[in-house]
Amino acid sequence: LKVRVVRSSPPSSQFKATFQESYQVYKRYQMVIHKDPPDKPTINQVRLVPVSFEDPQFKSSFNQSATLFAKYQMSVHKDTPSDCGENEFTRFLCDSPLEAEHAPDGPECGYGSFHQQYWLDGKIIAVGVIDILPYCVSSVYLYYDPDFSFLSLGVYSALR
């Protein structure tokens, strides 16, 4: 048995060289131990979208996100439709006091508020609302399609 410590952040050359192999071990572990389905969302099905009505991806997915939010709130939290309309969604999860910033030494996506969208078969099944800051990532809220609760998307999002 050989144990190796490999720096993941920033990614070392060893990390990059063994990423796919490590990911396959992780995926098999999740399927065998935790009974995750093989179609559980992967990194390729997660989209990070800046919270900005100027951003085309944000605008094009806004209605789908707002509808999913209402479905989640009514199913999981037993909110009434008037408690989770488009205005409430915008106020709660789209209006952010953070301003977008692109620092030269910062992450490629920049700093600010984002919707981390989880897509499956062309539809959003979960959204993690996160703030990316210079020294941390803050999880603000997560909502998901209750029909996909068997995927444990909250746990997946936290680990991701």
C-alpha positions in Angstrom: 0.0 0.0 0.0 1.3 3.4 -1.0 -0.2 6.6 0.4 0.4 9.9 -1.3 -0.6 13.4 -0.2 -1.5 15.3 -3.3 -2.2 19.1 -3.2 -5.7 19.7 -4.6 -5.8 23.5 -4.3 -4.2 24.9 -6.2 -4.2 21.7 -8.2 -0.7 20.1 -8.4 0.5 18.2 -11.5 -0.1 14.9 -9.5 -3.6 15.9 -8.7 -4.4 16.7 -12.4 -2.7 13.5 -13.6 -4.8 11.3 -11.2 -8.1 13.3 -11.2 -10.1 11.0 -13.4 -8.9 7.8 -11.6 -9.7 9.4 -8.2 -13.1 10.5 -9.5 -13.9 7.0 -10.7 -13.0 5.5 -7.2 -15.2 8.2 -5.6 -18.1 7.5 -7.9 -17.9 3.7 -7.3 -17.7 4.2 -3.6 -20.8 6.4 -3.7 -22.7 3.8 -5.7 -21.7 0.8 -3.6 -21.7 2.3 -0.1 -24.3 5.1 -0.4 -26.4 3.5 -3.1 -26.1 6.5 -5.3 -27.7 6.0 -8.8 -25.1 6.0 -11.7 -26.9 9.0 -13.2 -26.3 11.2 -10.2 -25.3 14.7 -11.5 -21.6 15.1 -12.3 -19.3 18.1 -12.6 -20.3 18.3 -16.3 -23.9 18.9 -15.4 -23.2 21.8 -13.0 -23.3 25.4 -14.3 -22.1 28.4 -12.4 -24.1 31.4 -13.4 -23.5 35.0 -12.1 -26.6 36.5 -10.4 -27.1 39.3 -12.9 -30.1 40.1 -15.1 -27.4 41.3 -17.6 -26.0 37.7 -17.9 -27.6 35.8 -20.8 -27.4 32.4 -19.0 -29.0 33.9 -15.9 -31.8 35.5 -17.9 -32.5 32.5 -20.0 -32.8 30.2 -16.9 -34.6 32.7 -14.6 -38.1 31.4 -15.2 -37.1 27.7 -14.8 -35.2 28.6 -11.6 -38.1 30.6 -10.2 -40.6 27.8 -11.0 -38.3 25.2 -9.3 -37.9 27.5 -6.3 -41.7 27.7 -5.9 -42.1 23.9 -6.3 -39.4 23.3 -3.6 -40.8 25.9 -1.2 -44.4 24.6 -1.4 -43.4 20.9 -1.2 -40.6 21.0 1.4 -41.5 24.1 3.5 -45.2 24.1 2.8 -45.2 27.7 1.7 -48.3 29.1 -0.1 -48.0 30.1 -3.8 -48.1 33.8 -2.8 -45.1 33.2 -0.5 -42.9 32.0 -3.3 -43.7 34.0 -6.4 -41.3 35.6 -8.8 -40.9 38.8 -6.7 -40.2 36.8 -3.5 -37.7 34.6 -5.4 -35.9 37.7 -6.8 -35.8 39.5 -3.4 -34.7 36.4 -1.5 -32.2 34.8 -3.9 -31.3 37.2 -6.7 -30.9 40.6 -5.1 -27.5 40.6 -3.6 -25.5 43.3 -1.8 -22.3 41.9 -3.4 -20.9 43.5 -6.5 -19.3 41.4 -9.1 -15.5 41.8 -9.2 -12.9 40.3 -11.5 -9.5 40.5 -9.7 -6.5 39.6 -11.8 -5.4 37.1 -9.1 -8.9 35.8 -8.4 -10.9 32.9 -9.7 -11.8 32.8 -13.4 -15.5 33.4 -12.6 -14.7 36.4 -10.4 -16.1 37.2 -7.0 -19.8 37.8 -6.3 -23.1 36.0 -6.0 -23.8 33.0 -8.2 -26.4 30.4 -8.9 -24.8 27.0 -9.2 -27.3 25.2 -11.4 -27.5 21.4 -11.5 -28.9 20.2 -14.9 -30.2 16.7 -15.8 -31.6 15.9 -19.2 -31.8 19.5 -20.2 -33.6 20.8 -17.1 -32.5 22.4 -13.8 -33.1 20.0 -10.9 -31.3 22.0 -8.2 -29.8 25.5 -7.6 -27.2 26.3 -5.0 -27.1 30.1 -4.3 -23.5 30.8 -3.4 -21.2 33.8 -2.7 -17.6 33.5 -3.9 -15.4 35.7 -1.8 -11.6 36.2 -1.7 -11.1 33.8 1.1 -14.2 31.5 1.1 -17.3 30.3 -0.6 -20.5 30.9 1.3 -23.5 28.7 0.7 -26.5 31.0 0.9 -29.4 28.6 0.0 -30.1 25.4 -1.9 -33.3 24.4 -3.5 -34.1 21.3 -5.6 -36.8 19.5 -7.4 -38.4 17.3 -4.7 -38.9 14.6 -7.4 -35.1 14.1 -7.3 -34.7 14.1 -3.5 -33.4 10.5 -3.8 -30.2 12.0 -5.3 -29.4 13.7 -2.0 -28.6 16.9 -3.9 -28.0 18.9 -0.7 -25.3 16.5 0.4 -23.8 16.5 -3.1 -23.8 20.3 -3.3 -22.2 20.6 0.2 -19.4 18.2 -0.8 -18.9 19.8 -4.1 
